[in-house]
Amino acid sequence: NERSPRSVETLGDRDERILHQIADPSRVLMVGDTLYTDILGGNAMGFQTLLLQCGIYLHENIDNVIAQAGISPTYIAPGL
């Protein structure tokens, strides 16, 4: 099973391969529903980040939540 230059690999947030196999972190999109874990961690790794406005943020003003947290995702979406 050869990888093409455009292959997609799905890794969980606790998968150590994240740290060892990524040549260009800016080409990674970390998708998560929590600013303080998923988005903060993705930002720290140099990944692009997508915050899902569901779960704990479903009925929140997401702009206010982001401003209060001081943690900014690259993108925001209502869900997948």
C-alpha positions in Angstrom: 0.0 0.0 0.0 2.0 3.0 -1.3 1.3 6.5 -0.1 0.7 9.1 -2.7 1.8 12.7 -2.0 -1.9 13.5 -1.3 -2.7 10.7 1.0 -4.7 11.3 4.1 -3.9 9.6 7.4 -6.2 9.8 10.4 -4.5 9.9 13.8 -6.0 10.2 17.2 -5.0 13.0 19.5 -2.9 10.7 21.7 -1.2 8.9 18.9 2.6 9.4 19.3 3.1 9.1 15.5 1.9 12.7 15.4 5.2 13.7 16.9 7.4 11.5 14.7 5.9 11.4 11.3 4.9 14.9 10.4 7.4 16.6 8.1 5.3 19.8 7.6 3.0 20.6 10.6 1.4 23.4 8.7 -0.2 20.8 6.4 -2.0 19.2 9.3 -5.6 20.1 10.3 -6.3 19.4 14.0 -10.1 19.0 14.4 -11.6 19.3 17.9 -14.4 20.6 20.0 -12.5 22.0 22.9 -10.3 25.1 22.9 -8.3 24.2 25.9 -7.2 20.8 24.7 -7.7 20.2 21.0 -7.1 23.7 19.7 -4.4 24.7 22.2 -2.5 21.5 21.5 -2.9 21.8 17.7 -1.7 25.4 17.8 1.3 24.4 19.9 2.2 21.8 17.4 2.1 24.3 14.5 -1.1 22.7 13.0 -4.0 24.4 11.4 -6.9 24.0 13.7 -10.7 23.6 13.2 -12.9 24.2 16.2 -16.3 22.5 16.0 -19.0 24.6 17.5 -20.8 21.7 19.1 -20.8 20.0 22.4 -19.9 22.4 25.2 -20.0 25.4 22.8 -23.3 24.5 21.1 -25.3 27.4 22.7 -22.4 29.8 23.3 -21.3 32.9 21.5 -18.2 31.4 20.0 -16.5 34.7 19.4 -16.8 35.6 23.1 -15.6 32.2 24.1 -12.5 32.5 21.9 -11.8 36.1 23.2 -12.1 35.0 26.8 -9.9 32.0 26.3 -7.3 33.8 24.2 -7.0 30.7 22.1 -7.7 31.1 18.4 -8.5 28.4 15.9 -7.7 28.7 12.3 -11.2 27.8 11.3 -14.6 27.4 13.0 -17.4 25.1 11.8 -20.8 24.1 13.4 -20.0 20.4 13.1 -18.7 17.8 10.7 
